[in-house]
Amino acid sequence: MEQELSGNEHGWWVVSQNSKLWLPQGELPFGLASAWSLQGFTATPIGEWAGSTAWLVRHTMPRDMGSVRQIIDQDPGLFQLAGRGVQLAEFYRAHRFCGYCGHTMRISGKEWACLCDHCHERYYPQIAPCIIVAIRRGDEILLAQHTRHRGGIYTVLAGFVEVGETLEQTVAREVMEETKVKVKNVRYVTSQPWPFPHSLMMAFMAEYDGGDITPDHSEILDAGWYRYDALPLLPPPGTVARRLIEDTVALCRADRDADSSIATTR
């Protein structure tokens, strides 16, 4: 799968190392390898976007190395490919040696895996499952400001799945731990690869079932119920959190319109 670049290769260039991504001019490089002085580097094709190959180059550039978050508002498909590259680069960096026998590993030429020729162990990229949930109470949605977020953004609750849990149990536990609120009618919505650092975000909607909000201040700065038409600063478009909020707003508006229609006919 890996090959040395001659300079004539064309496509998107995911240049990554140490969980950082090369973003000259704040964008993912596109075009000929020679146009970006990448000839001589080793690259691996990791997918395709808009008819062009996406290449992973595991290297640190002297400047313009940033976070994949910087392109989160671009097309979801391109963001997903960039995230895949960052995760693969970090996986290969973390598996240079076998965890069982300590010998040097090599990268598989057939699949995304690292192989040990000494003990014949095979390693694949690990994905950490996590949940994210929008909680509705009538015409309100529970939003929180997390300690890890900057800029005053309010969003829905999220957390990692623990050993032995179902996803629904994780939803109930995380909401209770972070806000002391009980939920019911948990239902799956969608999922999103989330390369921070190597998660798969599974999105749910749920309904309020009791309790007063008491934020866990080790993770939550503030939390409250917000009317669907009076929301605080939200996560950027393209995130699954934003989709959950917008879906909840749509449900609230639909219920309001239905109530108005019933009242008009009486």
DOTIMAR-531545 format. One line per field, with one value per residue (C-alpha): x negated, y, z negated; residue number from 1. Coordinates in nm, 3 decimals. Example, Ala and Ser with C-alpha at 12.3 -4.5 7.8 and 13.67 -1.06 7.14 Angstrom:
2
c1 <- [-1.230 / -1.367]
c2 <- [-0.450 / -0.106]
c3 <- [-0.780 / -0.714]
n <- [1 / 2]
This chain:
266
c1 <- [0.000 / -0.286 / -0.481 / -0.748 / -0.610 / -0.757 / -0.586 / -0.334 / -0.073 / 0.241 / 0.500 / 0.565 / 0.265 / 0.319 / -0.024 / -0.009 / -0.222 / -0.173 / 0.204 / 0.136 / 0.238 / 0.059 / 0.289 / 0.106 / 0.328 / 0.563 / 0.674 / 0.601 / 0.347 / 0.477 / 0.306 / -0.020 / -0.265 / -0.541 / -0.338 / -0.364 / -0.727 / -0.620 / -0.825 / -1.048 / -0.811 / -0.633 / -0.255 / 0.041 / 0.377 / 0.650 / 0.962 / 1.114 / 1.293 / 1.460 / 1.296 / 0.942 / 0.727 / 0.656 / 0.298 / 0.154 / -0.201 / -0.332 / -0.555 / -0.582 / -0.618 / -0.822 / -0.516 / -0.136 / -0.079 / 0.261 / 0.566 / 0.814 / 1.076 / 0.973 / 1.154 / 1.453 / 1.683 / 1.584 / 1.764 / 1.824 / 1.669 / 1.344 / 1.331 / 1.386 / 1.098 / 0.865 / 0.966 / 0.896 / 0.547 / 0.470 / 0.589 / 0.392 / 0.076 / 0.110 / 0.185 / -0.131 / -0.338 / -0.208 / -0.270 / -0.633 / -0.699 / -0.494 / -0.315 / -0.356 / -0.720 / -0.873 / -1.006 / -0.984 / -0.655 / -0.593 / -0.294 / -0.075 / -0.066 / 0.290 / 0.488 / 0.467 / 0.274 / -0.068 / -0.233 / -0.493 / -0.711 / -0.850 / -0.535 / -0.295 / -0.064 / 0.156 / 0.276 / 0.562 / 0.655 / 0.872 / 1.184 / 1.327 / 1.710 / 1.882 / 2.235 / 2.379 / 2.739 / 2.992 / 3.242 / 3.579 / 3.828 / 4.133 / 4.013 / 3.673 / 3.341 / 3.070 / 2.745 / 2.417 / 2.091 / 1.807 / 1.474 / 1.292 / 1.482 / 1.374 / 1.561 / 1.874 / 2.020 / 2.315 / 2.378 / 2.540 / 2.396 / 2.149 / 1.925 / 1.731 / 1.878 / 1.745 / 1.666 / 1.981 / 2.228 / 2.490 / 2.509 / 2.842 / 2.692 / 2.407 / 2.655 / 2.837 / 2.516 / 2.340 / 2.644 / 2.688 / 2.318 / 2.291 / 2.627 / 2.819 / 3.103 / 3.290 / 3.387 / 3.631 / 3.722 / 3.359 / 3.344 / 3.060 / 3.019 / 2.686 / 2.310 / 1.997 / 1.629 / 1.461 / 1.079 / 1.023 / 0.825 / 0.992 / 1.361 / 1.686 / 1.961 / 2.306 / 2.586 / 2.914 / 3.221 / 3.393 / 3.671 / 3.653 / 3.771 / 3.696 / 3.442 / 3.304 / 2.990 / 2.684 / 2.372 / 2.066 / 1.821 / 1.523 / 1.659 / 1.942 / 1.910 / 2.280 / 2.596 / 2.960 / 3.284 / 3.314 / 3.622 / 3.580 / 3.618 / 3.380 / 3.059 / 2.708 / 2.393 / 2.395 / 2.135 / 2.042 / 2.240 / 2.109 / 2.086 / 2.321 / 2.390 / 2.526 / 2.741 / 2.895 / 2.977 / 3.127 / 3.331 / 3.466 / 3.555 / 3.738 / 3.940 / 4.031 / 4.144 / 4.347 / 4.525 / 4.592 / 4.740 / 4.953 / 5.086 / 5.160 / 5.348 / 5.559 / 5.639 / 5.742 / 5.990 / 6.168]
c2 <- [0.000 / 0.241 / 0.390 / 0.651 / 0.963 / 1.056 / 1.395 / 1.314 / 1.173 / 1.381 / 1.417 / 1.529 / 1.525 / 1.425 / 1.497 / 1.400 / 1.310 / 1.329 / 1.381 / 1.702 / 1.781 / 1.992 / 2.276 / 2.534 / 2.841 / 2.665 / 2.408 / 2.049 / 2.045 / 1.937 / 1.884 / 1.733 / 1.598 / 1.805 / 2.124 / 2.065 / 1.941 / 1.593 / 1.396 / 1.143 / 1.100 / 0.770 / 0.786 / 0.552 / 0.590 / 0.596 / 0.672 / 0.895 / 1.228 / 1.411 / 1.174 / 1.222 / 0.997 / 1.093 / 1.015 / 0.976 / 1.105 / 1.035 / 1.333 / 1.656 / 1.974 / 2.265 / 2.492 / 2.500 / 2.185 / 2.216 / 2.024 / 1.845 / 2.054 / 2.342 / 2.180 / 2.051 / 2.295 / 2.166 / 1.884 / 1.590 / 1.344 / 1.537 / 1.589 / 1.215 / 1.129 / 1.373 / 1.226 / 0.877 / 0.983 / 1.144 / 0.833 / 0.596 / 0.803 / 0.793 / 0.420 / 0.345 / 0.570 / 0.395 / 0.044 / 0.051 / -0.230 / -0.536 / -0.510 / -0.886 / -0.957 / -0.610 / -0.676 / -0.422 / -0.420 / -0.372 / -0.222 / -0.465 / -0.421 / -0.560 / -0.391 / -0.125 / -0.330 / -0.371 / -0.713 / -0.877 / -1.126 / -1.263 / -1.372 / -1.329 / -1.096 / -0.866 / -0.523 / -0.317 / 0.046 / 0.057 / 0.271 / 0.404 / 0.406 / 0.704 / 0.841 / 1.187 / 1.266 / 1.546 / 1.553 / 1.718 / 1.846 / 1.986 / 2.282 / 2.285 / 2.109 / 2.043 / 2.213 / 2.235 / 2.424 / 2.173 / 2.246 / 2.133 / 2.373 / 2.729 / 3.034 / 2.984 / 2.707 / 2.514 / 2.164 / 1.832 / 1.573 / 1.303 / 1.036 / 0.716 / 0.367 / 0.162 / -0.210 / -0.424 / -0.145 / -0.119 / 0.213 / 0.289 / 0.226 / 0.461 / 0.735 / 0.701 / 0.685 / 0.977 / 1.205 / 1.113 / 1.159 / 1.497 / 1.655 / 1.425 / 1.406 / 1.085 / 1.009 / 0.780 / 0.677 / 0.666 / 0.621 / 0.602 / 0.877 / 0.850 / 0.812 / 1.009 / 0.913 / 1.145 / 1.157 / 1.309 / 1.095 / 0.780 / 0.765 / 0.667 / 0.899 / 0.737 / 0.991 / 0.953 / 1.150 / 1.105 / 1.255 / 1.403 / 1.165 / 1.354 / 1.529 / 1.880 / 1.979 / 1.961 / 1.998 / 1.786 / 2.076 / 1.853 / 1.826 / 2.078 / 2.453 / 2.525 / 2.347 / 2.441 / 2.401 / 2.624 / 2.693 / 2.581 / 2.942 / 3.097 / 2.896 / 3.000 / 2.975 / 2.631 / 2.388 / 2.448 / 2.294 / 1.957 / 1.816 / 1.548 / 1.765 / 2.043 / 1.793 / 1.663 / 2.016 / 2.108 / 1.784 / 1.861 / 2.215 / 2.074 / 1.840 / 2.126 / 2.343 / 2.057 / 1.998 / 2.372 / 2.388 / 2.082 / 2.236 / 2.562 / 2.375 / 2.189 / 2.514 / 2.684 / 2.409 / 2.426]
c3 <- [0.000 / -0.076 / 0.213 / 0.269 / 0.436 / 0.772 / 0.770 / 1.042 / 0.804 / 0.770 / 0.498 / 0.144 / -0.091 / -0.453 / -0.603 / -0.968 / -1.270 / -1.646 / -1.596 / -1.400 / -1.043 / -0.782 / -0.680 / -0.467 / -0.430 / -0.672 / -0.414 / -0.322 / -0.034 / 0.306 / 0.641 / 0.764 / 0.506 / 0.666 / 0.617 / 0.242 / 0.252 / 0.142 / 0.396 / 0.222 / -0.071 / -0.136 / -0.100 / -0.139 / 0.041 / -0.226 / -0.024 / 0.239 / 0.233 / 0.522 / 0.772 / 0.639 / 0.421 / 0.061 / -0.041 / -0.389 / -0.440 / -0.790 / -0.843 / -1.045 / -0.842 / -0.983 / -0.985 / -0.948 / -1.155 / -1.324 / -1.437 / -1.216 / -1.403 / -1.177 / -0.882 / -1.076 / -0.894 / -0.551 / -0.373 / -0.612 / -0.365 / -0.341 / -0.718 / -0.765 / -0.530 / -0.704 / -1.039 / -0.910 / -0.807 / -1.143 / -1.327 / -1.105 / -1.140 / -1.518 / -1.512 / -1.313 / -1.538 / -1.852 / -1.715 / -1.611 / -1.859 / -1.950 / -2.284 / -2.344 / -2.261 / -2.209 / -1.859 / -1.576 / -1.387 / -1.017 / -0.838 / -0.648 / -0.272 / -0.245 / -0.523 / -0.792 / -1.044 / -1.205 / -1.202 / -1.425 / -1.238 / -1.565 / -1.754 / -1.458 / -1.650 / -1.442 / -1.554 / -1.411 / -1.483 / -1.793 / -1.807 / -2.132 / -2.123 / -2.281 / -2.299 / -2.252 / -2.344 / -2.307 / -2.594 / -2.541 / -2.798 / -2.624 / -2.418 / -2.588 / -2.534 / -2.791 / -2.692 / -2.880 / -2.865 / -2.902 / -3.066 / -2.749 / -2.521 / -2.452 / -2.339 / -2.548 / -2.333 / -2.477 / -2.350 / -2.430 / -2.668 / -2.568 / -2.717 / -2.658 / -2.676 / -2.966 / -2.965 / -2.987 / -2.905 / -2.635 / -2.453 / -2.620 / -2.963 / -2.877 / -2.785 / -3.118 / -3.323 / -3.154 / -3.184 / -3.550 / -3.628 / -3.456 / -3.547 / -3.791 / -3.537 / -3.451 / -3.091 / -2.911 / -2.555 / -2.440 / -2.062 / -1.813 / -1.550 / -1.364 / -1.406 / -1.320 / -1.315 / -1.564 / -1.546 / -1.892 / -1.922 / -1.783 / -1.866 / -1.701 / -1.819 / -1.836 / -1.861 / -2.050 / -2.144 / -2.480 / -2.689 / -3.037 / -3.311 / -3.631 / -3.847 / -3.885 / -3.696 / -3.921 / -3.706 / -3.774 / -3.783 / -3.709 / -3.352 / -3.325 / -3.381 / -3.340 / -3.225 / -3.181 / -2.990 / -2.682 / -2.472 / -2.112 / -1.991 / -2.248 / -2.224 / -2.332 / -2.118 / -1.953 / -1.808 / -1.442 / -1.154 / -1.041 / -1.392 / -1.512 / -1.819 / -1.597 / -1.407 / -1.731 / -1.842 / -1.505 / -1.496 / -1.844 / -1.738 / -1.435 / -1.657 / -1.893 / -1.601 / -1.452 / -1.784 / -1.819 / -1.468 / -1.537 / -1.859 / -1.677 / -1.403 / -1.660 / -1.842 / -1.515 / -1.422 / -1.755]
n <- [1 / 2 / 3 / 4 / 5 / 6 / 7 / 8 / 9 / 10 / 11 / 12 / 13 / 14 / 15 / 16 / 17 / 18 / 19 / 20 / 21 / 22 / 23 / 24 / 25 / 26 / 27 / 28 / 29 / 30 / 31 / 32 / 33 / 34 / 35 / 36 / 37 / 38 / 39 / 40 / 41 / 42 / 43 / 44 / 45 / 46 / 47 / 48 / 49 / 50 / 51 / 52 / 53 / 54 / 55 / 56 / 57 / 58 / 59 / 60 / 61 / 62 / 63 / 64 / 65 / 66 / 67 / 68 / 69 / 70 / 71 / 72 / 73 / 74 / 75 / 76 / 77 / 78 / 79 / 80 / 81 / 82 / 83 / 84 / 85 / 86 / 87 / 88 / 89 / 90 / 91 / 92 / 93 / 94 / 95 / 96 / 97 / 98 / 99 / 100 / 101 / 102 / 103 / 104 / 105 / 106 / 107 / 108 / 109 / 110 / 111 / 112 / 113 / 114 / 115 / 116 / 117 / 118 / 119 / 120 / 121 / 122 / 123 / 124 / 125 / 126 / 127 / 128 / 129 / 130 / 131 / 132 / 133 / 134 / 135 / 136 / 137 / 138 / 139 / 140 / 141 / 142 / 143 / 144 / 145 / 146 / 147 / 148 / 149 / 150 / 151 / 152 / 153 / 154 / 155 / 156 / 157 / 158 / 159 / 160 / 161 / 162 / 163 / 164 / 165 / 166 / 167 / 168 / 169 / 170 / 171 / 172 / 173 / 174 / 175 / 176 / 177 / 178 / 179 / 180 / 181 / 182 / 183 / 184 / 185 / 186 / 187 / 188 / 189 / 190 / 191 / 192 / 193 / 194 / 195 / 196 / 197 / 198 / 199 / 200 / 201 / 202 / 203 / 204 / 205 / 206 / 207 / 208 / 209 / 210 / 211 / 212 / 213 / 214 / 215 / 216 / 217 / 218 / 219 / 220 / 221 / 222 / 223 / 224 / 225 / 226 / 227 / 228 / 229 / 230 / 231 / 232 / 233 / 234 / 235 / 236 / 237 / 238 / 239 / 240 / 241 / 242 / 243 / 244 / 245 / 246 / 247 / 248 / 249 / 250 / 251 / 252 / 253 / 254 / 255 / 256 / 257 / 258 / 259 / 260 / 261 / 262 / 263 / 264 / 265 / 266]
